[in-house]
Amino acid sequence: MRDNLDRRTFLAGTTGAALTGLAGCTGTGGGSDDAETNVGMVYALGGIGDKAFNDMAHTGIQQAESELDISYSNTEPESQSQFETMQRQFASSTDPTYELVCCIGFAQTSALETNASEFSDQKFMLVDSVVESDNIASYVFREEEGSFQVGHLAGLLTTREFSHDGSYNDEEKTFSTKPDSTTVGFIGGKENPLIKKFEAGFIAGAHHADENIEVLSAYAGSWNDPSTGKEIADSMYENGADVIYHAAGGTGSGLFKAAAERGRLAIGVDSDQSLSSAASHTIVASMVKHVDTAVFNATQNVVDEEFNGGEVTALGLEKDGVEAVIGTEYEGEIPSSITDALASSKDAINNGEIDVPTDPENA
């Protein structure tokens, strides 16, 4: 599963049957008929197909199905009020019984606090938040570290002339930085402490390249509003941004469209978004957040009877929980002076020489 990502890592180092009665259920996994482990997946808002956060979680459970002989069922809530019900229906199911319920996203925290107490024998895993309970394995990420790396890249690109010849909608175009600008941008989805970590790391990385770089920041207020994402991106490009990074889920597709139309550069998030975007020529890199690793590892722990309930697993650059990968259209085009600088800053983060902030006010 990691092969396509690892071959593009530009930094030094390592790299079911449907659950009936559930609104929003898209069910299906599979596995063999006699699979001994069933996993319930409760996705974040936006669902499968966001080409980012949820899709990475889906990739993880698909890998588990393939390698661990498990079965799984998917549910895709359409509102936050459905989280508690969907978690509860997996936990209370007896045909089949779900040995693990994966709760994807920090917005499920409150619902899980309630359900974990009521269903004390049910094993849960939670992504992007922590609930202290013996039946919950919590997985968090150091998103600020991966964001620092793509911020550093954006800063290095905006301070020099850089161009790439590609196409968009069958039209030949040049995607480039502006020689007279040293400005980059960040677009967030909903403003909260988690996404502020992405913003803080990105700003710090850009300023590590050059402290005089201007970083424009804005929030769309939604995870699935491409039109607002495009409106914000258009404004940032108009105001001199060469490269824009998003942490906005499906809203980010609006950024890619704006970049493609204007011949500018963009940075994706959560998955390698250059693999699935029609505007891949704009996506110079992505900050990959390996939610797939968290889901797979949590499932494997249950299969191996080594469930790590009550523990918090933190995944950053050092453990390949986050990484910066170059876009498919830009392989071999990033100057070695930039990749060497990125490798150096990665090492500095891992050995503690660079302390990446989690609050934009400290970046």
PAVEXPA-229159 format. One record per residue (C-alpha): residue in one letter; chain; y, z, x. Coordinates in Angstrom, 1 decimal. Example, Ala and Ser with C-alpha at 12.3 -4.5 7.8 and 13.67 -1.06 7.14 Angstrom:
BEGIN
{"a", "A", {-4.5, 7.8, 12.3}}
{"s", "A", {-1.1, 7.1, 13.7}}
//
This chain:
BEGIN
{"m", "A", {0.0, 0.0, 0.0}}
{"r", "A", {2.4, 0.8, 2.9}}
{"d", "A", {1.7, -2.4, 4.9}}
{"n", "A", {4.6, -4.5, 3.4}}
{"l", "A", {7.0, -1.7, 3.9}}
{"d", "A", {5.9, -0.7, 7.4}}
{"r", "A", {6.2, -4.2, 8.8}}
{"r", "A", {9.8, -4.2, 7.9}}
{"t", "A", {10.7, -0.7, 9.1}}
{"f", "A", {13.6, -1.3, 11.5}}
{"l", "A", {13.7, 2.2, 12.9}}
{"a", "A", {11.7, 3.5, 15.7}}
{"g", "A", {8.8, 5.8, 14.9}}
{"t", "A", {5.8, 6.0, 12.7}}
{"t", "A", {5.9, 4.7, 10.2}}
{"g", "A", {-6.5, 4.8, -18.2}}
{"a", "A", {-7.0, 4.7, -21.5}}
{"a", "A", {-3.9, 5.2, -23.5}}
{"l", "A", {-3.1, 8.8, -24.7}}
{"t", "A", {-3.1, 8.5, -28.4}}
{"g", "A", {-0.4, 10.1, -30.5}}
{"l", "A", {2.2, 10.0, -27.7}}
{"a", "A", {5.5, 8.3, -28.5}}
{"g", "A", {6.5, 6.0, -25.7}}
{"c", "A", {3.0, 5.8, -24.3}}
{"t", "A", {2.3, 2.6, -22.3}}
{"g", "A", {-1.1, 3.8, -21.3}}
{"t", "A", {-3.3, 2.6, -18.9}}
{"g", "A", {-5.1, 3.2, -16.0}}
{"g", "A", {-8.5, 2.6, -15.7}}
{"g", "A", {-10.8, 3.6, -12.9}}
{"s", "A", {-14.5, 3.7, -13.6}}
{"d", "A", {-15.9, 4.9, -16.9}}
{"d", "A", {-17.3, 8.0, -15.1}}
{"a", "A", {-14.2, 8.9, -13.1}}
{"e", "A", {-14.1, 12.7, -12.8}}
{"t", "A", {-10.3, 13.1, -12.5}}
{"n", "A", {-7.8, 12.1, -15.2}}
{"v", "A", {-4.1, 12.1, -14.4}}
{"g", "A", {-1.2, 12.0, -16.9}}
{"m", "A", {2.0, 10.4, -15.8}}
{"v", "A", {5.3, 11.4, -17.4}}
{"y", "A", {7.9, 9.0, -16.0}}
{"a", "A", {11.6, 9.5, -15.6}}
{"l", "A", {14.1, 7.9, -18.0}}
{"g", "A", {14.2, 4.1, -17.5}}
{"g", "A", {10.5, 3.8, -17.3}}
{"i", "A", {8.2, 1.5, -15.4}}
{"g", "A", {9.9, -1.8, -14.4}}
{"d", "A", {13.0, -0.2, -12.9}}
{"k", "A", {12.1, -1.7, -9.6}}
{"a", "A", {13.0, 1.6, -8.0}}
{"f", "A", {12.1, 5.3, -8.6}}
{"n", "A", {9.5, 5.0, -11.5}}
{"d", "A", {7.9, 1.9, -10.0}}
{"m", "A", {7.3, 3.8, -6.7}}
{"a", "A", {5.6, 6.6, -8.7}}
{"h", "A", {3.5, 3.9, -10.5}}
{"t", "A", {2.5, 2.4, -7.2}}
{"g", "A", {1.3, 5.8, -6.1}}
{"i", "A", {-1.0, 6.4, -9.1}}
{"q", "A", {-2.3, 2.8, -8.9}}
{"q", "A", {-3.2, 3.5, -5.3}}
{"a", "A", {-5.0, 6.7, -6.4}}
{"e", "A", {-6.9, 4.7, -9.0}}
{"s", "A", {-8.0, 2.2, -6.4}}
{"e", "A", {-8.9, 4.6, -3.6}}
{"l", "A", {-9.9, 7.8, -5.4}}
{"d", "A", {-11.7, 6.6, -8.5}}
{"i", "A", {-9.5, 8.3, -10.9}}
{"s", "A", {-8.2, 7.3, -14.4}}
{"y", "A", {-4.6, 7.7, -15.5}}
{"s", "A", {-2.4, 7.3, -18.6}}
{"n", "A", {1.3, 6.5, -18.6}}
{"t", "A", {4.1, 7.8, -20.8}}
{"e", "A", {7.7, 6.6, -20.7}}
{"p", "A", {10.1, 8.9, -22.4}}
{"e", "A", {13.2, 7.3, -24.0}}
{"s", "A", {15.2, 10.5, -24.2}}
{"q", "A", {15.2, 13.8, -22.3}}
{"s", "A", {14.1, 15.6, -25.5}}
{"q", "A", {10.7, 13.9, -25.2}}
{"f", "A", {9.8, 15.4, -21.9}}
{"e", "A", {8.5, 18.7, -23.2}}
{"t", "A", {6.4, 17.0, -25.9}}
{"m", "A", {4.8, 14.5, -23.6}}
{"q", "A", {4.0, 17.1, -20.9}}
{"r", "A", {2.5, 19.3, -23.6}}
{"q", "A", {0.3, 16.6, -25.2}}
{"f", "A", {-1.2, 15.8, -21.8}}
{"a", "A", {-1.8, 19.5, -21.1}}
{"s", "A", {-3.4, 20.2, -24.5}}
{"s", "A", {-5.6, 17.1, -24.6}}
{"t", "A", {-9.3, 17.6, -24.6}}
{"d", "A", {-10.5, 14.0, -24.9}}
{"p", "A", {-9.9, 13.4, -22.2}}
{"t", "A", {-8.9, 16.5, -20.3}}
{"y", "A", {-6.2, 15.8, -17.7}}
{"e", "A", {-6.8, 17.6, -14.4}}
{"l", "A", {-3.3, 16.8, -13.3}}
{"v", "A", {0.0, 16.0, -15.0}}
{"c", "A", {2.6, 14.3, -12.9}}
{"c", "A", {6.2, 14.9, -13.9}}
{"i", "A", {8.5, 12.4, -12.3}}
{"g", "A", {12.1, 13.4, -11.9}}
{"f", "A", {14.3, 16.5, -11.8}}
{"a", "A", {15.3, 16.1, -15.5}}
{"q", "A", {11.8, 17.4, -16.4}}
{"t", "A", {12.4, 20.8, -14.8}}
{"s", "A", {13.4, 22.8, -17.9}}
{"a", "A", {10.5, 21.3, -20.0}}
{"l", "A", {8.0, 22.0, -17.2}}
{"e", "A", {9.1, 25.6, -16.9}}
{"t", "A", {8.2, 26.1, -20.5}}
{"n", "A", {4.9, 24.2, -20.5}}
{"a", "A", {3.7, 25.6, -17.1}}
{"s", "A", {3.9, 29.1, -18.5}}
{"e", "A", {2.1, 28.2, -21.8}}
{"f", "A", {-0.6, 26.1, -20.1}}
{"s", "A", {-1.3, 28.3, -17.1}}
{"d", "A", {-4.6, 26.6, -16.3}}
{"q", "A", {-3.1, 23.1, -16.3}}
{"k", "A", {-2.2, 21.7, -12.8}}
{"f", "A", {1.1, 19.9, -12.7}}
{"m", "A", {3.1, 18.2, -10.0}}
{"l", "A", {6.9, 17.8, -10.1}}
{"v", "A", {9.0, 15.3, -8.2}}
{"d", "A", {12.6, 16.0, -7.1}}
{"s", "A", {12.8, 19.6, -8.2}}
{"v", "A", {11.1, 23.0, -7.7}}
{"v", "A", {9.5, 25.2, -10.3}}
{"e", "A", {8.0, 28.4, -8.8}}
{"s", "A", {4.6, 28.7, -10.4}}
{"d", "A", {1.1, 28.8, -9.1}}
{"n", "A", {0.1, 25.8, -11.3}}
{"i", "A", {2.9, 23.5, -10.1}}
{"a", "A", {3.0, 21.5, -6.8}}
{"s", "A", {6.7, 20.6, -6.2}}
{"y", "A", {7.7, 17.7, -4.1}}
{"v", "A", {11.3, 17.2, -2.9}}
{"f", "A", {12.8, 14.6, -0.5}}
{"r", "A", {15.5, 14.7, 2.1}}
{"e", "A", {17.3, 11.7, 0.6}}
{"e", "A", {20.4, 12.4, 2.6}}
{"e", "A", {18.5, 11.5, 5.8}}
{"g", "A", {17.4, 8.1, 4.6}}
{"s", "A", {20.9, 7.5, 3.1}}
{"f", "A", {22.4, 8.4, 6.5}}
{"q", "A", {20.4, 5.6, 8.1}}
{"v", "A", {21.5, 3.0, 5.6}}
{"g", "A", {25.1, 4.3, 5.8}}
{"h", "A", {24.9, 4.0, 9.6}}
{"l", "A", {23.7, 0.4, 9.1}}
{"a", "A", {26.5, -0.4, 6.7}}
{"g", "A", {29.1, 1.1, 9.0}}
{"l", "A", {27.8, -0.9, 12.0}}
{"l", "A", {27.8, -4.1, 9.9}}
{"t", "A", {31.3, -3.7, 8.5}}
{"t", "A", {32.8, -3.2, 11.9}}
{"r", "A", {31.7, -6.6, 13.1}}
{"e", "A", {31.3, -10.2, 11.9}}
{"f", "A", {27.8, -10.6, 10.4}}
{"s", "A", {26.5, -13.5, 8.2}}
{"h", "A", {23.3, -14.7, 6.7}}
{"d", "A", {22.7, -18.1, 5.1}}
{"g", "A", {20.6, -18.0, 1.9}}
{"s", "A", {20.7, -19.1, -1.7}}
{"y", "A", {21.3, -17.8, -5.1}}
{"n", "A", {20.5, -19.6, -8.3}}
{"d", "A", {19.5, -22.6, -6.2}}
{"e", "A", {23.0, -22.7, -4.6}}
{"e", "A", {23.3, -22.5, -0.8}}
{"k", "A", {25.5, -19.5, 0.1}}
{"t", "A", {26.6, -17.5, 3.0}}
{"f", "A", {26.3, -13.7, 2.7}}
{"s", "A", {28.6, -11.9, 5.1}}
{"t", "A", {31.0, -9.1, 6.1}}
{"k", "A", {34.7, -9.6, 6.1}}
{"p", "A", {36.2, -9.7, 9.6}}
{"d", "A", {39.4, -8.0, 8.5}}
{"s", "A", {37.7, -5.1, 6.6}}
{"t", "A", {36.0, -1.9, 7.5}}
{"t", "A", {35.1, -0.6, 4.0}}
{"v", "A", {31.8, 0.1, 2.4}}
{"g", "A", {30.8, 1.4, -1.0}}
{"f", "A", {28.5, 3.8, -2.9}}
{"i", "A", {27.5, 3.5, -6.6}}
{"g", "A", {25.7, 6.5, -8.2}}
{"g", "A", {24.0, 6.6, -11.6}}
{"k", "A", {24.6, 10.0, -13.2}}
{"e", "A", {26.7, 12.4, -11.1}}
{"n", "A", {24.5, 15.4, -10.2}}
{"p", "A", {23.5, 17.4, -7.0}}
{"l", "A", {20.6, 15.2, -6.3}}
{"i", "A", {22.5, 11.9, -6.3}}
{"k", "A", {25.3, 13.7, -4.4}}
{"k", "A", {22.8, 14.0, -1.5}}
{"f", "A", {22.5, 10.2, -1.4}}
{"e", "A", {26.3, 9.8, -1.4}}
{"a", "A", {26.8, 12.5, 1.3}}
{"g", "A", {24.2, 11.0, 3.6}}
{"f", "A", {25.6, 7.5, 3.2}}
{"i", "A", {29.2, 8.6, 3.9}}
{"a", "A", {28.1, 10.6, 7.0}}
{"g", "A", {26.1, 7.7, 8.3}}
{"a", "A", {29.0, 5.3, 7.9}}
{"h", "A", {31.3, 7.7, 9.7}}
{"h", "A", {28.8, 8.1, 12.4}}
{"a", "A", {29.3, 4.4, 13.1}}
{"d", "A", {33.1, 4.7, 13.0}}
{"e", "A", {35.0, 7.7, 11.7}}
{"n", "A", {37.8, 5.3, 10.4}}
{"i", "A", {35.5, 3.5, 8.0}}
{"e", "A", {36.6, 3.8, 4.4}}
{"v", "A", {33.9, 4.7, 1.9}}
{"l", "A", {34.5, 3.9, -1.8}}
{"s", "A", {32.4, 6.0, -4.3}}
{"a", "A", {31.9, 5.7, -8.0}}
{"y", "A", {29.4, 6.8, -10.7}}
{"a", "A", {28.2, 4.6, -13.6}}
{"g", "A", {27.1, 7.5, -15.8}}
{"s", "A", {23.8, 5.8, -16.5}}
{"w", "A", {20.5, 4.8, -14.9}}
{"n", "A", {20.2, 1.6, -16.9}}
{"d", "A", {23.5, -0.1, -17.3}}
{"p", "A", {23.7, -3.2, -15.1}}
{"s", "A", {26.9, -4.4, -16.6}}
{"t", "A", {28.7, -1.2, -15.5}}
{"g", "A", {27.1, -1.4, -12.1}}
{"k", "A", {28.4, -5.0, -11.7}}
{"e", "A", {31.9, -4.0, -12.9}}
{"i", "A", {32.0, -1.2, -10.3}}
{"a", "A", {30.6, -3.4, -7.6}}
{"d", "A", {33.1, -6.2, -8.4}}
{"s", "A", {36.0, -3.8, -8.1}}
{"m", "A", {34.7, -2.4, -4.7}}
{"y", "A", {34.2, -5.9, -3.3}}
{"e", "A", {37.7, -6.8, -4.5}}
{"n", "A", {39.0, -3.8, -2.6}}
{"g", "A", {37.5, -4.8, 0.6}}
{"a", "A", {33.9, -3.4, 0.6}}
{"d", "A", {31.5, -5.5, 2.8}}
{"v", "A", {28.4, -3.6, 2.0}}
{"i", "A", {27.6, -1.4, -1.1}}
{"y", "A", {24.7, 1.0, -1.5}}
{"h", "A", {23.5, 2.2, -4.9}}
{"a", "A", {21.5, 5.2, -6.1}}
{"a", "A", {21.6, 4.3, -9.7}}
{"g", "A", {18.2, 3.1, -10.9}}
{"g", "A", {18.3, 0.0, -13.1}}
{"t", "A", {22.1, 0.1, -13.0}}
{"g", "A", {21.8, -1.1, -9.4}}
{"s", "A", {20.8, -4.6, -10.5}}
{"g", "A", {24.4, -5.2, -11.5}}
{"l", "A", {25.4, -4.5, -7.9}}
{"f", "A", {22.9, -7.2, -6.7}}
{"k", "A", {24.4, -9.7, -9.1}}
{"a", "A", {27.9, -9.0, -8.0}}
{"a", "A", {26.9, -9.3, -4.3}}
{"a", "A", {25.1, -12.6, -4.9}}
{"e", "A", {28.1, -14.1, -6.7}}
{"r", "A", {30.5, -13.0, -4.1}}
{"g", "A", {28.5, -13.6, -1.0}}
{"r", "A", {28.5, -10.0, 0.1}}
{"l", "A", {25.8, -7.5, 1.1}}
{"a", "A", {24.0, -4.8, -0.8}}
{"i", "A", {21.6, -2.0, 0.0}}
{"g", "A", {18.8, -1.0, -2.4}}
{"v", "A", {17.2, 2.3, -3.1}}
{"d", "A", {13.8, 4.0, -3.8}}
{"s", "A", {11.7, 0.9, -3.2}}
{"d", "A", {12.2, -2.2, -1.0}}
{"q", "A", {14.2, -3.9, -3.7}}
{"s", "A", {14.4, -7.2, -1.7}}
{"l", "A", {10.8, -7.7, -2.7}}
{"s", "A", {11.5, -8.0, -6.4}}
{"s", "A", {15.1, -9.1, -6.8}}
{"a", "A", {16.2, -12.6, -7.7}}
{"a", "A", {19.2, -11.8, -5.4}}
{"s", "A", {17.1, -10.8, -2.4}}
{"h", "A", {19.4, -12.7, -0.1}}
{"t", "A", {22.1, -10.1, -0.8}}
{"i", "A", {19.8, -7.1, 0.0}}
{"v", "A", {20.2, -6.4, 3.7}}
{"a", "A", {18.1, -3.2, 3.5}}
{"s", "A", {16.8, -0.5, 1.2}}
{"m", "A", {16.5, 3.3, 1.4}}
{"v", "A", {12.9, 3.7, 0.5}}
{"k", "A", {11.9, 7.1, -1.1}}
{"h", "A", {8.2, 7.4, -1.0}}
{"v", "A", {7.5, 8.9, -4.5}}
{"d", "A", {4.3, 6.9, -4.2}}
{"t", "A", {3.2, 9.1, -1.3}}
{"a", "A", {4.0, 12.3, -3.3}}
{"v", "A", {2.0, 11.1, -6.4}}
{"f", "A", {-1.0, 9.9, -4.3}}
{"n", "A", {-1.1, 13.1, -2.2}}
{"a", "A", {-0.9, 15.3, -5.2}}
{"t", "A", {-3.7, 13.4, -6.9}}
{"q", "A", {-5.8, 13.5, -3.8}}
{"n", "A", {-5.4, 17.2, -3.4}}
{"v", "A", {-6.8, 17.7, -6.9}}
{"v", "A", {-9.7, 15.3, -6.3}}
{"d", "A", {-10.5, 17.2, -3.1}}
{"e", "A", {-10.1, 20.6, -4.9}}
{"e", "A", {-7.2, 21.5, -2.6}}
{"f", "A", {-4.4, 21.7, -5.1}}
{"n", "A", {-1.3, 23.1, -3.5}}
{"g", "A", {0.1, 24.9, -6.5}}
{"g", "A", {3.0, 27.2, -5.8}}
{"e", "A", {4.0, 25.2, -2.7}}
{"v", "A", {7.0, 23.0, -2.1}}
{"t", "A", {6.5, 19.9, 0.0}}
{"a", "A", {9.7, 18.5, 1.6}}
{"l", "A", {9.5, 14.9, 2.8}}
{"g", "A", {12.1, 13.4, 5.1}}
{"l", "A", {12.4, 10.9, 7.9}}
{"e", "A", {10.1, 12.9, 10.1}}
{"k", "A", {7.2, 12.8, 7.6}}
{"d", "A", {7.9, 9.2, 6.4}}
{"g", "A", {9.0, 10.6, 3.0}}
{"v", "A", {12.1, 8.5, 3.3}}
{"e", "A", {12.9, 5.5, 5.5}}
{"a", "A", {15.2, 2.6, 5.8}}
{"v", "A", {13.7, -0.9, 5.7}}
{"i", "A", {15.2, -4.2, 6.4}}
{"g", "A", {15.3, -6.8, 3.5}}
{"t", "A", {12.7, -9.6, 3.5}}
{"e", "A", {15.4, -12.2, 4.1}}
{"y", "A", {17.0, -10.4, 7.0}}
{"e", "A", {13.9, -9.8, 9.2}}
{"g", "A", {14.8, -10.7, 12.8}}
{"e", "A", {18.5, -11.2, 12.0}}
{"i", "A", {19.8, -7.7, 12.6}}
{"p", "A", {21.2, -7.5, 16.2}}
{"s", "A", {19.3, -5.4, 18.6}}
{"s", "A", {22.4, -3.4, 19.4}}
{"i", "A", {22.3, -2.2, 15.7}}
{"t", "A", {18.6, -1.5, 15.5}}
{"d", "A", {18.8, 0.5, 18.8}}
{"a", "A", {21.7, 2.5, 17.4}}
{"l", "A", {19.7, 3.2, 14.2}}
{"a", "A", {16.7, 4.3, 16.2}}
{"s", "A", {18.8, 6.7, 18.2}}
{"s", "A", {20.4, 8.3, 15.1}}
{"k", "A", {17.0, 8.6, 13.5}}
{"d", "A", {15.7, 10.5, 16.6}}
{"a", "A", {18.8, 12.7, 16.6}}
{"i", "A", {18.2, 13.6, 13.0}}
{"n", "A", {14.6, 14.4, 13.6}}
{"n", "A", {15.3, 16.6, 16.6}}
{"g", "A", {18.1, 18.4, 15.0}}
{"e", "A", {21.0, 17.0, 16.9}}
{"i", "A", {22.5, 15.5, 13.7}}
{"d", "A", {22.7, 17.8, 10.7}}
{"v", "A", {23.0, 15.5, 7.7}}
{"p", "A", {25.2, 17.0, 4.9}}
{"t", "A", {24.0, 17.2, 1.3}}
{"d", "A", {27.5, 17.5, -0.2}}
{"p", "A", {30.0, 14.6, 0.1}}
{"e", "A", {32.8, 17.2, 0.7}}
{"n", "A", {31.2, 17.9, 4.0}}
{"a", "A", {30.6, 14.3, 5.0}}
//
